[in-house]
Amino acid sequence: MSTAARGLRLALTAVLALVLSYTAVGAAPVAAATSSPIAGLTLINDVSRRPVLGVSPILDGTVVDLTRLANRNLSIRADLVDGATAGSLRFTLTGARGTSWTRIESVAPYFLCNDYVDCPLLATADTYTLTVQAYTGTNATAAPLGAASTIRFTISATAVASTAIDVLFVGNSLIGTATASTGQDTPRVLQSMAAATGRTVTVTEVIHFGNTLAQTWNAGEVAAAVNGTTKYDYVVLQEYSSLVATDLPAASSTLVGTYAPAVAKVLKPGGKVVLFKNWATVDPAPFPSRAAYVAALDKNYATLAARLTLPGIVAPVSDTFEPLIAANGTSYLIVADGKHPHGRAIYLNAATLYGILFRTSPRPVPNLYVDSDTTTAPALRDAAATAIGY
């Protein structure tokens, strides 16, 4: 090789190294700029103005079974990733049969058919493609903000058969406490509800009383459940009773830094993480009141869900407790120690999870062991169904 050629080669190598170095340094900003700021799409029951949990978040391939819903007054809300802002969002919905709908929303919350306004196509059987594009300016002006988010889903007006599901539960005594009458904890009561309605759920439990999720992980107790041997439709994570309300950074670090990467490897396609939203204890300390404790739970669980990098659902267990406690007192659902669930609460928690995991109303579930009268169990199921949007 001539001296001139060798010099040209060295020069090109240096330029290439510089380009690669620049690319490596700039890789994260480029990825952030091109990824979609849309965290997820939520099906809303416009009558109750609550998310239809289980169906939501709507993922690519989701089937919305209209026969299982409380009504057909439905809309879709787009949610941004934690910390993201947008000037506007453009929704484009097209059906396989030629129907279409377009809307631009410049003010949050971002709805497909305006805030809590029914979307007729969502009550019409078809297969749809929904694309949501964010923009830096209002009215879909200025520059597109990241990539568009596109999903395909089906609306079915005929009943869709339920399939067997696999669920991993990781938590402590709030889901591990057993009923006095049957000796079943929340996951096992859920199994009984499923069996009584012709459904099947296989349960894997990693429950250590008194532990935070971090302590259970660090003790090595979760390792076998997430080694890849079993894949799950849902992974239910229940944190220490007061941790999320009082120490969000610790809860967030455990969820996002520890559990999310491991859980991502064992979720089935379309699988979701369920965050079990704990109830407020009888003693509200360090909060000045029960209302302040509940407000902290609401805010911090919403933040956790927004930070989660996997499809996630907040199971609104706390939300089911508060109306019943207001009407009947804390002892109706919480035993004398001020923290743990009464048998009624275990039934209520299982009914809430049943509705989410099987994407259907828990109202038809049988009374099981809560059968001392004809009103208690139906009232518990009604509270669960209302909280999850059915």
Backbone hydrogen bonds, N-H to C=O, Kabsch-Sander energy under -0.5 kcal/mol:
donor,donor_aa,acceptor,acceptor_aa,energy
6,R,2,S,-2.6
7,G,3,T,-2.2
8,L,4,A,-2.2
9,R,5,A,-2.5
10,L,6,R,-2.3
11,A,7,G,-2.0
12,L,8,L,-2.4
13,T,9,R,-2.5
14,A,10,L,-2.1
15,V,11,A,-2.2
16,L,12,L,-2.7
17,A,13,T,-2.5
18,L,14,A,-2.1
19,V,15,V,-2.5
20,L,16,L,-2.8
21,S,17,A,-2.5
22,Y,18,L,-2.5
23,T,19,V,-2.6
24,A,20,L,-2.6
25,V,21,S,-2.3
26,G,22,Y,-2.4
27,A,23,T,-0.6
27,A,24,A,-0.7
30,V,26,G,-2.0
31,A,27,A,-2.5
32,A,28,A,-2.6
33,A,29,P,-2.2
34,T,30,V,-1.8
35,S,31,A,-1.7
39,A,37,P,-0.7
39,A,79,D,-2.6
40,G,79,D,-1.4
42,T,77,R,-3.0
44,I,75,S,-3.2
45,N,50,R,-2.9
46,D,44,I,-0.9
46,D,73,N,-2.9
49,R,45,N,-2.3
50,R,45,N,-1.0
52,V,43,L,-3.0
53,L,51,P,-1.2
53,L,388,I,-2.0
54,G,56,S,-1.5
55,V,53,L,-0.6
56,S,52,V,-2.0
58,I,41,L,-3.0
61,G,152,R,-4.0
62,T,59,L,-2.2
64,V,62,T,-0.5
64,V,154,T,-3.4
65,D,63,V,-0.8
66,L,64,V,-0.9
66,L,156,S,-2.6
68,R,65,D,-1.6
69,L,66,L,-0.9
74,L,72,R,-1.3
75,S,44,I,-1.6
77,R,42,T,-2.6
78,A,110,Y,-2.8
79,D,40,G,-2.6
81,V,37,P,-2.5
82,D,306,A,-1.0
84,A,81,V,-2.3
87,G,135,Y,-2.4
88,S,135,Y,-1.4
89,L,105,E,-2.6
90,R,133,Q,-2.8
91,F,89,L,-0.5
91,F,103,R,-3.5
92,T,131,T,-2.2
93,L,101,W,-3.3
94,T,129,T,-2.4
95,G,99,T,-3.0
96,A,127,T,-2.2
98,G,95,G,-1.8
101,W,93,L,-2.3
103,R,91,F,-2.0
105,E,89,L,-2.8
110,Y,78,A,-0.7
111,F,109,P,-0.8
112,L,76,I,-2.8
114,N,111,F,-0.7
117,V,114,N,-1.8
119,C,74,L,-3.0
122,L,119,C,-1.5
123,A,120,P,-1.6
124,T,121,L,-1.6
125,A,123,A,-0.5
126,D,155,I,-1.2
128,Y,126,D,-0.5
128,Y,153,F,-3.3
129,T,94,T,-2.6
130,L,151,I,-2.7
131,T,92,T,-2.5
131,T,129,T,-0.5
132,V,149,S,-2.8
133,Q,90,R,-2.2
135,Y,88,S,-2.5
136,T,143,A,-2.6
137,G,141,T,-1.8
140,A,137,G,-0.6
141,T,138,T,-0.8
145,L,134,A,-3.5
146,G,144,P,-0.9
147,A,34,T,-1.0
149,S,132,V,-2.8
150,T,148,A,-0.5
151,I,130,L,-2.2
153,F,128,Y,-2.0
154,T,62,T,-2.6
155,I,126,D,-3.0
156,S,64,V,-2.8
156,S,154,T,-0.6
165,I,200,T,-2.0
167,V,202,T,-2.8
168,L,234,Y,-2.1
169,F,167,V,-0.5
169,F,204,T,-3.1
170,V,236,V,-2.7
171,G,206,V,-1.8
175,I,172,N,-1.4
176,G,172,N,-1.5
177,T,173,S,-1.9
179,T,184,Q,-2.1
183,G,179,T,-1.7
186,T,175,I,-1.4
189,V,185,D,-2.4
190,L,186,T,-2.4
191,Q,187,P,-1.7
192,S,188,R,-2.0
193,M,189,V,-2.4
194,A,190,L,-2.4
195,A,191,Q,-2.7
196,A,192,S,-2.2
197,T,193,M,-0.9
197,T,194,A,-0.9
198,G,195,A,-1.3
199,R,194,A,-3.5
202,T,165,I,-2.9
203,V,201,V,-0.5
204,T,167,V,-2.4
206,V,169,F,-2.8
208,H,171,G,-2.1
211,N,208,H,-1.7
216,T,212,T,-2.1
217,W,213,L,-2.2
218,N,214,A,-3.1
219,A,215,Q,-1.6
220,G,217,W,-2.1
221,E,216,T,-1.6
222,V,216,T,-0.5
225,A,222,V,-0.6
226,V,222,V,-1.3
226,V,223,A,-0.6
227,N,224,A,-1.0
232,Y,266,V,-3.0
233,D,166,D,-2.4
234,Y,166,D,-1.6
235,V,272,K,-1.7
236,V,168,L,-3.3
237,L,235,V,-0.6
237,L,274,V,-2.7
238,Q,170,V,-2.9
238,Q,236,V,-0.5
239,E,237,L,-0.6
243,L,240,Y,-0.9
244,V,240,Y,-0.7
246,T,242,S,-1.9
247,D,243,L,-3.3
251,A,247,D,-2.0
252,S,248,L,-3.1
253,S,249,P,-2.4
254,T,250,A,-2.1
255,L,251,A,-2.4
256,V,252,S,-2.9
257,G,252,S,-0.6
257,G,253,S,-1.8
258,T,253,S,-0.7
258,T,254,T,-1.2
259,Y,254,T,-2.5
260,A,255,L,-2.7
262,A,258,T,-0.9
263,V,259,Y,-3.2
264,A,260,A,-2.4
265,K,261,P,-0.6
265,K,262,A,-0.8
266,V,263,V,-1.6
267,L,263,V,-0.9
268,K,232,Y,-3.1
271,G,268,K,-2.8
272,K,233,D,-2.1
273,V,311,P,-2.7
274,V,235,V,-2.8
275,L,273,V,-0.6
275,L,313,I,-3.4
276,F,237,L,-2.4
276,F,274,V,-0.7
277,K,275,L,-0.8
277,K,315,A,-1.9
278,N,276,F,-1.0
282,V,338,G,-2.7
287,F,284,P,-2.5
293,Y,289,S,-1.8
294,V,290,R,-2.8
295,A,291,A,-2.2
296,A,292,A,-1.9
297,L,293,Y,-2.1
298,D,294,V,-2.7
299,K,295,A,-2.4
300,N,296,A,-2.6
301,Y,297,L,-2.4
302,A,298,D,-1.6
303,T,299,K,-1.8
304,L,300,N,-2.4
305,A,301,Y,-2.4
306,A,302,A,-1.9
307,R,303,T,-1.7
308,L,304,L,-1.4
313,I,273,V,-2.5
315,A,275,L,-2.3
315,A,313,I,-0.8
317,V,315,A,-2.6
318,S,277,K,-1.2
320,T,316,P,-1.4
320,T,317,V,-0.5
321,F,317,V,-1.6
322,E,318,S,-1.8
324,L,320,T,-0.8
325,I,321,F,-2.7
326,A,322,E,-2.6
327,A,323,P,-1.5
328,N,324,L,-2.2
329,G,325,I,-2.9
332,Y,329,G,-1.3
333,L,330,T,-1.5
334,I,330,T,-2.8
335,V,340,H,-2.4
338,G,335,V,-2.2
342,H,333,L,-3.1
346,I,342,H,-2.1
347,Y,343,G,-2.1
348,L,344,R,-2.4
349,N,345,A,-3.0
350,A,346,I,-2.4
351,A,347,Y,-2.3
352,T,348,L,-2.1
353,L,349,N,-2.3
354,Y,350,A,-2.8
355,G,351,A,-2.1
356,I,352,T,-1.7
357,L,353,L,-3.1
358,F,354,Y,-2.3
359,R,355,G,-0.5
359,R,356,I,-0.5
360,T,355,G,-1.5
361,S,68,R,-0.8
365,V,362,P,-1.6
370,V,367,N,-2.2
371,D,369,Y,-1.6
377,A,370,V,-0.5
379,A,375,T,-2.0
380,L,376,T,-2.1
381,R,377,A,-2.6
382,D,378,P,-2.3
383,A,379,A,-2.0
384,A,380,L,-2.0
385,A,381,R,-2.9
386,T,382,D,-2.5
387,A,383,A,-1.9
388,I,384,A,-1.6
389,G,386,T,-1.2
390,Y,385,A,-2.9
